[in-house]
Amino acid sequence: MLRHNFRQLRIWIDSVQLTKDIYQLTQKFPKEHKFGLSSQLYRASVSIPSNIAEGSARKTDKDFSHFLTISLGSAFELETQIVVAQLCDIAPGFDYPVLISRIQSLQKQITSSTIPFLSPNFLSSLIREKIPLSFVSKFIFAP
C-alpha cells in the first residue's frame, strides 16, 4: 500500500505534463542533438515524476522526502539544460522563458512538499506564523 498516492500529488501531475512538453520540444531539435541534449533533457524530465512515484512507495516520510529531494535535483538539472538549449538556439522561435518559469514553479512546489517532512515542528510553526494549512496543501495535492 502506498503511503502517499503519487497520482494525487500536484507535483507528480505537473511533472508528468512537463515531461510530455519536454518530449514535444525535443522533437523539434535537429537530428544531431537526438543522442545529446535531447536525450539529457528527456532523462532529466522523466526522472522528476519517477522519483516522486518511487518515493511514494517507501515506508517512511523521511524516505519519501529523500526521493523528493532527488526529483528537485533533476528539476534543477532540467532547468540548466533548457538554458543551454536556449543559449545555443537549438529550437529557434520556441518560448524558453515560459518553460523555464514552469520548471521554476515546479521546483518551488517540490521544495514546499518536502518542508513537512524535514521539520518535526512544522505544524506548530504554521500555527505560530498563522499560515493556513490550505495554503500549503494547494502545492501538494491536486484539486
C-alpha positions in Angstrom: 0.0 0.0 0.0 1.3 3.5 -0.9 1.9 5.9 2.0 1.4 8.8 -0.5 -0.7 8.2 -3.6 1.6 9.9 -6.2 -1.3 10.1 -8.7 -3.0 12.6 -6.3 0.1 14.8 -5.8 0.1 18.1 -7.7 3.9 17.8 -8.1 3.6 14.5 -9.9 0.7 15.6 -12.1 2.6 18.8 -13.1 5.9 17.0 -13.6 4.3 14.4 -15.9 2.8 17.2 -18.0 6.2 18.9 -18.1 7.8 15.7 -19.2 5.3 15.5 -22.1 6.1 19.1 -23.1 9.9 18.4 -22.9 9.4 15.4 -25.2 7.5 17.6 -27.7 10.2 20.2 -27.6 12.9 17.7 -28.2 11.1 16.5 -31.3 11.7 20.0 -32.8 15.5 19.7 -32.2 17.8 19.0 -35.2 18.6 15.3 -35.6 22.3 15.8 -34.5 21.0 16.6 -31.0 19.0 13.3 -30.7 21.6 11.5 -28.6 23.0 14.5 -26.9 20.9 17.3 -25.4 17.6 15.8 -26.4 18.4 12.6 -24.5 19.6 14.5 -21.5 16.5 16.7 -21.4 14.2 13.8 -21.6 16.0 11.7 -19.0 16.1 14.6 -16.5 12.4 15.4 -17.0 11.3 11.7 -16.7 13.4 11.5 -13.5 11.2 14.1 -11.7 7.9 12.2 -11.7 9.6 8.9 -11.5 11.3 9.7 -8.2 8.1 11.2 -6.8 6.3 7.9 -7.6 9.1 5.8 -6.3 9.3 7.8 -3.1 5.6 7.4 -2.5 6.1 3.7 -2.1 8.7 4.0 0.6 7.9 3.1 4.1 8.7 6.4 5.9 8.1 10.1 5.3 11.9 10.5 5.6 12.4 8.2 2.7 9.7 9.9 0.7 11.4 13.3 1.4 14.7 11.9 0.2 13.1 11.0 -3.2 11.5 14.4 -3.4 15.0 15.9 -2.9 16.3 13.8 -5.8 13.4 14.9 -8.0 14.3 18.5 -7.1 17.8 17.9 -8.2 16.5 16.6 -11.5 14.4 19.7 -11.9 17.4 21.9 -11.5 19.3 19.8 -13.9 16.5 20.2 -16.4 16.4 23.9 -16.0 20.2 24.1 -16.7 19.8 22.0 -19.9 16.9 24.2 -21.1 19.1 27.3 -20.5 21.8 25.7 -22.6 19.3 24.8 -25.4 18.2 28.4 -25.3 21.7 29.9 -25.4 22.6 27.6 -28.4 19.3 28.5 -30.1 18.6 24.8 -30.8 14.8 25.4 -31.3 14.5 28.9 -32.8 11.2 30.6 -32.0 10.5 28.4 -29.0 9.3 30.3 -25.9 12.0 29.2 -23.5 11.2 31.7 -20.8 7.7 30.2 -20.3 9.2 26.7 -20.0 11.8 27.9 -17.5 9.2 29.6 -15.5 7.2 26.4 -15.3 10.2 24.4 -14.2 11.0 27.0 -11.5 7.4 26.8 -10.3 7.7 23.0 -10.1 10.9 23.4 -8.1 9.0 25.6 -5.6 6.2 23.1 -5.4 8.7 20.2 -4.7 10.5 22.3 -2.1 7.3 23.2 -0.3 6.3 19.5 -0.4 9.4 18.5 1.4 9.0 21.0 4.2 6.5 19.0 6.3 8.9 16.0 6.3 12.0 18.0 7.1 10.7 19.8 10.2 9.2 17.9 13.1 7.7 21.1 14.4 6.2 22.1 11.0 2.6 22.2 12.1 3.5 24.2 15.2 5.4 26.7 13.1 2.4 27.1 10.7 0.1 27.8 13.7 2.6 30.2 15.2 3.0 32.1 11.9 -0.7 31.9 11.3 -0.2 30.2 7.9 -3.4 28.3 6.8 -2.9 24.7 6.0 -4.9 25.2 2.9 -2.1 27.4 1.6 0.4 24.6 2.0 -1.8 21.9 0.7 -2.5 23.6 -2.6 1.1 23.0 -3.5 0.9 19.3 -2.5 -2.4 17.9 -3.5 -4.3 18.1 -6.8 -7.8 19.6 -6.6 
